[in-house]
Amino acid sequence: MFLPTSIDYPYMDRSWVTIAIVGLCVVLLFTHVLEHDLPAGVALDPADFAPHQLVTSIFFHVGPWHLMVNMLFLYVFGRYVEARLGHLKYAV
């Protein structure tokens, strides 16, 4: 496994959407996952699949290490994608 720190692409603007997604994931981890109290129907469940789970399951993580590594990758690569697409397109 490798841990990214940066890529060679200049970005000019603050990546507000990426920072908001990272913050949302951290808040969700500490309010739900660590308390073992996931809201019903948000985790990806093959036995009881619903289309909205493809979106909601993205924001929940198994534990602190899973969250930390995923958010590192999101922060490093997501800010460049956000700079390329723009804030609104990236958010959608």
N, CA, C and O atoms as CSV, one atom per row, in Angstrom:
chain,resi,resn,atom,element,x,y,z
A,1,MET,N,N,0.840,-1.180,0.000
A,1,MET,CA,C,0.000,0.000,0.000
A,1,MET,C,C,0.882,1.240,0.000
A,1,MET,O,O,1.948,1.249,0.615
A,2,PHE,N,N,0.454,2.248,-0.664
A,2,PHE,CA,C,1.184,3.496,-0.682
A,2,PHE,C,C,0.283,4.622,-0.204
A,2,PHE,O,O,-0.940,4.557,-0.330
A,3,LEU,N,N,0.899,5.639,0.338
A,3,LEU,CA,C,0.146,6.802,0.802
A,3,LEU,C,C,0.520,7.995,-0.061
A,3,LEU,O,O,1.684,8.396,-0.077
A,4,PRO,N,N,-0.432,8.571,-0.776
A,4,PRO,CA,C,-0.131,9.713,-1.637
A,4,PRO,C,C,0.027,10.988,-0.810
A,4,PRO,O,O,-0.586,11.145,0.246
A,5,THR,N,N,0.849,11.875,-1.307
A,5,THR,CA,C,0.980,13.180,-0.662
A,5,THR,C,C,0.625,14.307,-1.620
A,5,THR,O,O,0.131,15.352,-1.199
A,6,SER,N,N,0.875,14.098,-2.903
A,6,SER,CA,C,0.508,15.105,-3.894
A,6,SER,C,C,0.678,14.514,-5.289
A,6,SER,O,O,1.257,13.442,-5.464
A,7,ILE,N,N,0.157,15.243,-6.278
A,7,ILE,CA,C,0.396,14.904,-7.673
A,7,ILE,C,C,0.816,16.182,-8.374
A,7,ILE,O,O,0.595,17.279,-7.860
A,8,ASP,N,N,1.415,16.045,-9.538
A,8,ASP,CA,C,1.935,17.206,-10.259
A,8,ASP,C,C,0.863,17.841,-11.129
A,8,ASP,O,O,0.843,17.658,-12.346
A,9,TYR,N,N,-0.016,18.580,-10.498
A,9,TYR,CA,C,-1.052,19.320,-11.197
A,9,TYR,C,C,-1.358,20.540,-10.348
A,9,TYR,O,O,-1.771,20.407,-9.196
A,10,PRO,N,N,-1.157,21.735,-10.909
A,10,PRO,CA,C,-1.422,22.929,-10.097
A,10,PRO,C,C,-2.922,23.163,-9.917
A,10,PRO,O,O,-3.699,23.048,-10.864
A,11,TYR,N,N,-3.302,23.483,-8.721
A,11,TYR,CA,C,-4.690,23.853,-8.471
A,11,TYR,C,C,-4.676,25.239,-7.847
A,11,TYR,O,O,-3.773,25.586,-7.085
A,12,MET,N,N,-5.686,26.020,-8.180
A,12,MET,CA,C,-5.665,27.431,-7.826
A,12,MET,C,C,-6.614,27.792,-6.688
A,12,MET,O,O,-6.363,28.752,-5.959
A,13,ASP,N,N,-7.672,27.056,-6.530
A,13,ASP,CA,C,-8.746,27.454,-5.642
A,13,ASP,C,C,-8.802,26.536,-4.427
A,13,ASP,O,O,-8.282,25.421,-4.466
A,14,ARG,N,N,-9.417,26.990,-3.370
A,14,ARG,CA,C,-9.636,26.150,-2.195
A,14,ARG,C,C,-10.678,25.099,-2.549
A,14,ARG,O,O,-11.700,25.427,-3.152
A,15,SER,N,N,-10.447,23.874,-2.197
A,15,SER,CA,C,-11.353,22.786,-2.552
A,15,SER,C,C,-12.403,22.606,-1.457
A,15,SER,O,O,-12.302,21.706,-0.623
A,16,TRP,N,N,-13.404,23.472,-1.476
A,16,TRP,CA,C,-14.420,23.498,-0.423
A,16,TRP,C,C,-15.286,22.249,-0.418
A,16,TRP,O,O,-15.649,21.764,0.654
A,17,VAL,N,N,-15.623,21.724,-1.568
A,17,VAL,CA,C,-16.487,20.549,-1.627
A,17,VAL,C,C,-15.747,19.329,-1.072
A,17,VAL,O,O,-16.326,18.548,-0.317
A,18,THR,N,N,-14.492,19.160,-1.432
A,18,THR,CA,C,-13.700,18.045,-0.913
A,18,THR,C,C,-13.570,18.137,0.597
A,18,THR,O,O,-13.712,17.134,1.295
A,19,ILE,N,N,-13.306,19.317,1.099
A,19,ILE,CA,C,-13.188,19.511,2.547
A,19,ILE,C,C,-14.522,19.216,3.236
A,19,ILE,O,O,-14.543,18.634,4.320
A,20,ALA,N,N,-15.628,19.612,2.616
A,20,ALA,CA,C,-16.954,19.344,3.197
A,20,ALA,C,C,-17.247,17.842,3.223
A,20,ALA,O,O,-17.811,17.343,4.197
A,21,ILE,N,N,-16.874,17.121,2.172
A,21,ILE,CA,C,-17.094,15.675,2.145
A,21,ILE,C,C,-16.259,14.987,3.219
A,21,ILE,O,O,-16.747,14.093,3.911
A,22,VAL,N,N,-15.005,15.399,3.360
A,22,VAL,CA,C,-14.145,14.826,4.405
A,22,VAL,C,C,-14.758,15.097,5.782
A,22,VAL,O,O,-14.822,14.199,6.621
A,23,GLY,N,N,-15.204,16.321,6.009
A,23,GLY,CA,C,-15.822,16.667,7.291
A,23,GLY,C,C,-17.086,15.866,7.557
A,23,GLY,O,O,-17.300,15.400,8.676
A,24,LEU,N,N,-17.926,15.702,6.539
A,24,LEU,CA,C,-19.148,14.924,6.695
A,24,LEU,C,C,-18.836,13.473,7.058
A,24,LEU,O,O,-19.490,12.898,7.929
A,25,CYS,N,N,-17.853,12.887,6.404
A,25,CYS,CA,C,-17.488,11.498,6.695
A,25,CYS,C,C,-16.957,11.344,8.114
A,25,CYS,O,O,-17.262,10.360,8.787
A,26,VAL,N,N,-16.166,12.308,8.571
A,26,VAL,CA,C,-15.635,12.245,9.941
A,26,VAL,C,C,-16.771,12.368,10.950
A,26,VAL,O,O,-16.814,11.619,11.926
A,27,VAL,N,N,-17.681,13.295,10.730
A,27,VAL,CA,C,-18.814,13.462,11.639
A,27,VAL,C,C,-19.665,12.199,11.674
A,27,VAL,O,O,-20.070,11.756,12.749
A,28,LEU,N,N,-19.940,11.618,10.514
A,28,LEU,CA,C,-20.742,10.402,10.467
A,28,LEU,C,C,-20.056,9.244,11.173
A,28,LEU,O,O,-20.719,8.437,11.825
A,29,LEU,N,N,-18.739,9.153,11.051
A,29,LEU,CA,C,-18.027,8.073,11.741
A,29,LEU,C,C,-18.209,8.192,13.236
A,29,LEU,O,O,-18.527,7.211,13.908
A,30,PHE,N,N,-18.011,9.385,13.760
A,30,PHE,CA,C,-18.063,9.551,15.210
A,30,PHE,C,C,-19.480,9.573,15.772
A,30,PHE,O,O,-19.666,9.323,16.963
A,31,THR,N,N,-20.468,9.861,14.958
A,31,THR,CA,C,-21.835,9.873,15.480
A,31,THR,C,C,-22.562,8.550,15.303
A,31,THR,O,O,-23.477,8.246,16.068
A,32,HIS,N,N,-22.173,7.757,14.310
A,32,HIS,CA,C,-22.919,6.536,14.046
A,32,HIS,C,C,-22.086,5.264,14.144
A,32,HIS,O,O,-22.433,4.356,14.899
A,33,VAL,N,N,-21.010,5.189,13.404
A,33,VAL,CA,C,-20.269,3.933,13.293
A,33,VAL,C,C,-19.619,3.547,14.612
A,33,VAL,O,O,-19.677,2.379,14.998
A,34,LEU,N,N,-19.007,4.482,15.311
A,34,LEU,CA,C,-18.350,4.141,16.568
A,34,LEU,C,C,-19.356,3.756,17.645
A,34,LEU,O,O,-19.015,3.049,18.594
A,35,GLU,N,N,-20.589,4.218,17.500
A,35,GLU,CA,C,-21.638,3.844,18.447
A,35,GLU,C,C,-22.397,2.613,17.970
A,35,GLU,O,O,-23.348,2.186,18.625
A,36,HIS,N,N,-21.992,2.034,16.839
A,36,HIS,CA,C,-22.653,0.873,16.247
A,36,HIS,C,C,-24.142,1.129,16.061
A,36,HIS,O,O,-24.973,0.267,16.348
A,37,ASP,N,N,-24.463,2.304,15.586
A,37,ASP,CA,C,-25.853,2.718,15.443
A,37,ASP,C,C,-26.070,3.312,14.051
A,37,ASP,O,O,-26.426,4.483,13.921
A,38,LEU,N,N,-25.854,2.501,13.009
A,38,LEU,CA,C,-26.091,2.990,11.661
A,38,LEU,C,C,-27.579,3.170,11.424
A,38,LEU,O,O,-28.375,2.320,11.823
A,39,PRO,N,N,-27.964,4.255,10.786
A,39,PRO,CA,C,-29.381,4.399,10.434
A,39,PRO,C,C,-29.810,3.271,9.498
A,39,PRO,O,O,-29.013,2.811,8.680
A,40,ALA,N,N,-31.021,2.837,9.608
A,40,ALA,CA,C,-31.518,1.713,8.809
A,40,ALA,C,C,-31.537,2.064,7.328
A,40,ALA,O,O,-31.983,3.145,6.944
A,41,GLY,N,N,-31.054,1.151,6.503
A,41,GLY,CA,C,-31.148,1.305,5.059
A,41,GLY,C,C,-30.095,2.151,4.395
A,41,GLY,O,O,-30.234,2.462,3.212
A,42,VAL,N,N,-29.035,2.547,5.103
A,42,VAL,CA,C,-28.019,3.381,4.465
A,42,VAL,C,C,-26.786,2.598,4.049
A,42,VAL,O,O,-26.105,2.986,3.101
A,43,ALA,N,N,-26.484,1.501,4.738
A,43,ALA,CA,C,-25.333,0.681,4.379
A,43,ALA,C,C,-25.687,-0.179,3.172
A,43,ALA,O,O,-26.848,-0.544,2.983
A,44,LEU,N,N,-24.693,-0.500,2.362
A,44,LEU,CA,C,-24.904,-1.327,1.184
A,44,LEU,C,C,-25.177,-2.761,1.634
A,44,LEU,O,O,-24.300,-3.423,2.190
A,45,ASP,N,N,-26.387,-3.227,1.392
A,45,ASP,CA,C,-26.821,-4.541,1.862
A,45,ASP,C,C,-27.382,-5.332,0.687
A,45,ASP,O,O,-28.483,-5.042,0.220
A,46,PRO,N,N,-26.637,-6.334,0.197
A,46,PRO,CA,C,-27.113,-7.101,-0.958
A,46,PRO,C,C,-28.430,-7.821,-0.699
A,46,PRO,O,O,-29.211,-8.021,-1.629
A,47,ALA,N,N,-28.689,-8.212,0.534
A,47,ALA,CA,C,-29.934,-8.917,0.845
A,47,ALA,C,C,-31.152,-8.002,0.781
A,47,ALA,O,O,-32.256,-8.455,0.479
A,48,ASP,N,N,-30.952,-6.719,1.063
A,48,ASP,CA,C,-32.050,-5.760,1.070
A,48,ASP,C,C,-31.614,-4.510,0.316
A,48,ASP,O,O,-31.586,-3.416,0.880
A,49,PHE,N,N,-31.268,-4.678,-0.979
A,49,PHE,CA,C,-30.707,-3.589,-1.770
A,49,PHE,C,C,-31.756,-2.557,-2.151
A,49,PHE,O,O,-32.884,-2.879,-2.522
A,50,ALA,N,N,-31.331,-1.293,-2.042
A,50,ALA,CA,C,-32.130,-0.168,-2.533
A,50,ALA,C,C,-31.174,0.770,-3.269
A,50,ALA,O,O,-30.036,0.934,-2.828
A,51,PRO,N,N,-31.590,1.388,-4.369
A,51,PRO,CA,C,-30.691,2.226,-5.163
A,51,PRO,C,C,-30.020,3.365,-4.376
A,51,PRO,O,O,-28.879,3.721,-4.668
A,52,HIS,N,N,-30.716,3.937,-3.384
A,52,HIS,CA,C,-30.117,5.046,-2.631
A,52,HIS,C,C,-28.893,4.597,-1.831
A,52,HIS,O,O,-28.078,5.433,-1.441
A,53,GLN,N,N,-28.749,3.293,-1.578
A,53,GLN,CA,C,-27.598,2.793,-0.824
A,53,GLN,C,C,-26.286,2.988,-1.588
A,53,GLN,O,O,-25.222,3.041,-0.972
A,54,LEU,N,N,-26.346,3.096,-2.915
A,54,LEU,CA,C,-25.136,3.351,-3.694
A,54,LEU,C,C,-24.525,4.707,-3.348
A,54,LEU,O,O,-23.315,4.895,-3.474
A,55,VAL,N,N,-25.356,5.649,-2.914
A,55,VAL,CA,C,-24.872,6.977,-2.523
A,55,VAL,C,C,-24.613,7.043,-1.021
A,55,VAL,O,O,-23.553,7.502,-0.595
A,56,THR,N,N,-25.566,6.591,-0.223
A,56,THR,CA,C,-25.424,6.747,1.231
A,56,THR,C,C,-24.302,5.905,1.812
A,56,THR,O,O,-23.679,6.308,2.794
A,57,SER,N,N,-24.031,4.748,1.227
A,57,SER,CA,C,-22.981,3.884,1.786
A,57,SER,C,C,-21.588,4.477,1.607
A,57,SER,O,O,-20.656,4.078,2.305
A,58,ILE,N,N,-21.433,5.416,0.688
A,58,ILE,CA,C,-20.139,6.044,0.445
A,58,ILE,C,C,-19.663,6.810,1.678
A,58,ILE,O,O,-18.460,6.878,1.933
A,59,PHE,N,N,-20.576,7.380,2.437
A,59,PHE,CA,C,-20.207,8.257,3.539
A,59,PHE,C,C,-19.982,7.542,4.858
A,59,PHE,O,O,-19.585,8.178,5.835
A,60,PHE,N,N,-20.223,6.236,4.918
A,60,PHE,CA,C,-20.012,5.482,6.151
A,60,PHE,C,C,-18.780,4.602,6.018
A,60,PHE,O,O,-18.549,4.007,4.966
A,61,HIS,N,N,-17.991,4.517,7.079
A,61,HIS,CA,C,-16.748,3.755,7.073
A,61,HIS,C,C,-16.731,2.780,8.246
A,61,HIS,O,O,-17.435,2.962,9.240
A,62,VAL,N,N,-15.906,1.738,8.104
A,62,VAL,CA,C,-15.865,0.668,9.090
A,62,VAL,C,C,-15.244,1.119,10.404
A,62,VAL,O,O,-15.703,0.724,11.476
A,63,GLY,N,N,-14.223,1.929,10.331
A,63,GLY,CA,C,-13.547,2.367,11.537
A,63,GLY,C,C,-12.605,3.518,11.251
A,63,GLY,O,O,-12.538,4.000,10.120
A,64,PRO,N,N,-11.874,3.964,12.267
A,64,PRO,CA,C,-10.999,5.130,12.116
A,64,PRO,C,C,-9.896,4.952,11.072
A,64,PRO,O,O,-9.614,5.892,10.330
A,65,TRP,N,N,-9.265,3.780,10.991
A,65,TRP,CA,C,-8.191,3.584,10.000
A,65,TRP,C,C,-8.749,3.593,8.590
A,65,TRP,O,O,-8.156,4.188,7.690
A,66,HIS,N,N,-9.875,2.943,8.391
A,66,HIS,CA,C,-10.529,2.939,7.083
A,66,HIS,C,C,-10.861,4.370,6.670
A,66,HIS,O,O,-10.607,4.770,5.533
A,67,LEU,N,N,-11.422,5.125,7.584
A,67,LEU,CA,C,-11.758,6.523,7.308
A,67,LEU,C,C,-10.516,7.342,6.997
A,67,LEU,O,O,-10.504,8.104,6.030
A,68,MET,N,N,-9.469,7.195,7.807
A,68,MET,CA,C,-8.260,7.999,7.636
A,68,MET,C,C,-7.621,7.782,6.260
A,68,MET,O,O,-7.269,8.749,5.584
A,69,VAL,N,N,-7.471,6.535,5.847
A,69,VAL,CA,C,-6.846,6.248,4.556
A,69,VAL,C,C,-7.732,6.728,3.409
A,69,VAL,O,O,-7.238,7.326,2.453
A,70,ASN,N,N,-9.027,6.472,3.496
A,70,ASN,CA,C,-9.927,6.933,2.433
A,70,ASN,C,C,-9.960,8.452,2.325
A,70,ASN,O,O,-9.976,8.988,1.217
A,71,MET,N,N,-9.970,9.149,3.446
A,71,MET,CA,C,-10.024,10.609,3.415
A,71,MET,C,C,-8.699,11.208,2.936
A,71,MET,O,O,-8.690,12.275,2.322
A,72,LEU,N,N,-7.595,10.538,3.207
A,72,LEU,CA,C,-6.311,10.989,2.670
A,72,LEU,C,C,-6.330,10.923,1.146
A,72,LEU,O,O,-5.953,11.882,0.473
A,73,PHE,N,N,-6.766,9.801,0.610
A,73,PHE,CA,C,-6.862,9.673,-0.841
A,73,PHE,C,C,-7.841,10.693,-1.410
A,73,PHE,O,O,-7.554,11.323,-2.428
A,74,LEU,N,N,-8.990,10.864,-0.769
A,74,LEU,CA,C,-9.974,11.834,-1.246
A,74,LEU,C,C,-9.394,13.242,-1.237
A,74,LEU,O,O,-9.577,13.989,-2.198
A,75,TYR,N,N,-8.704,13.614,-0.177
A,75,TYR,CA,C,-8.157,14.971,-0.091
A,75,TYR,C,C,-7.073,15.200,-1.143
A,75,TYR,O,O,-7.044,16.245,-1.792
A,76,VAL,N,N,-6.182,14.218,-1.310
A,76,VAL,CA,C,-5.087,14.402,-2.263
A,76,VAL,C,C,-5.602,14.449,-3.695
A,76,VAL,O,O,-5.229,15.346,-4.451
A,77,PHE,N,N,-6.439,13.514,-4.077
A,77,PHE,CA,C,-6.891,13.444,-5.466
A,77,PHE,C,C,-8.169,14.238,-5.714
A,77,PHE,O,O,-8.355,14.763,-6.812
A,78,GLY,N,N,-9.045,14.340,-4.733
A,78,GLY,CA,C,-10.311,15.028,-4.915
A,78,GLY,C,C,-10.154,16.514,-5.173
A,78,GLY,O,O,-10.923,17.095,-5.938
A,79,ARG,N,N,-9.171,17.133,-4.545
A,79,ARG,CA,C,-9.007,18.583,-4.768
A,79,ARG,C,C,-8.586,18.905,-6.192
A,79,ARG,O,O,-8.917,19.972,-6.710
A,80,TYR,N,N,-7.856,17.988,-6.835
A,80,TYR,CA,C,-7.475,18.209,-8.232
A,80,TYR,C,C,-8.663,17.977,-9.158
A,80,TYR,O,O,-8.839,18.695,-10.142
A,81,VAL,N,N,-9.466,16.986,-8.846
A,81,VAL,CA,C,-10.670,16.744,-9.635
A,81,VAL,C,C,-11.630,17.920,-9.482
A,81,VAL,O,O,-12.247,18.359,-10.452
A,82,GLU,N,N,-11.749,18.425,-8.256
A,82,GLU,CA,C,-12.611,19.586,-8.014
A,82,GLU,C,C,-12.105,20.815,-8.757
A,82,GLU,O,O,-12.901,21.580,-9.300
A,83,ALA,N,N,-10.797,21.012,-8.787
A,83,ALA,CA,C,-10.229,22.154,-9.516
A,83,ALA,C,C,-10.500,22.030,-11.007
A,83,ALA,O,O,-10.740,23.027,-11.688
A,84,ARG,N,N,-10.461,20.817,-11.504
A,84,ARG,CA,C,-10.673,20.583,-12.935
A,84,ARG,C,C,-12.148,20.737,-13.331
A,84,ARG,O,O,-12.460,21.342,-14.357
A,85,LEU,N,N,-13.045,20.186,-12.513
A,85,LEU,CA,C,-14.470,20.209,-12.846
A,85,LEU,C,C,-15.175,21.483,-12.405
A,85,LEU,O,O,-16.146,21.903,-13.035
A,86,GLY,N,N,-14.705,22.092,-11.348
A,86,GLY,CA,C,-15.412,23.202,-10.734
A,86,GLY,C,C,-16.207,22.696,-9.537
A,86,GLY,O,O,-16.521,21.509,-9.448
A,87,HIS,N,N,-16.527,23.591,-8.628
A,87,HIS,CA,C,-17.171,23.203,-7.373
A,87,HIS,C,C,-18.540,22.549,-7.598
A,87,HIS,O,O,-18.834,21.506,-7.016
A,88,LEU,N,N,-19.363,23.155,-8.431
A,88,LEU,CA,C,-20.731,22.668,-8.616
A,88,LEU,C,C,-20.782,21.295,-9.296
A,88,LEU,O,O,-21.487,20.399,-8.832
A,89,LYS,N,N,-20.046,21.132,-10.379
A,89,LYS,CA,C,-20.041,19.837,-11.079
A,89,LYS,C,C,-19.459,18.747,-10.171
A,89,LYS,O,O,-19.954,17.620,-10.157
A,90,TYR,N,N,-18.444,19.073,-9.438
A,90,TYR,CA,C,-17.821,18.099,-8.537
A,90,TYR,C,C,-18.788,17.695,-7.434
A,90,TYR,O,O,-18.857,16.520,-7.073
A,91,ALA,N,N,-19.522,18.634,-6.906
A,91,ALA,CA,C,-20.482,18.333,-5.835
A,91,ALA,C,C,-21.595,17.411,-6.328
A,91,ALA,O,O,-22.041,16.514,-5.612
A,92,VAL,N,N,-22.027,17.645,-7.540
A,92,VAL,CA,C,-23.092,16.814,-8.107
A,92,VAL,C,C,-22.552,15.442,-8.417
A,92,VAL,O,O,-23.288,14.584,-8.903
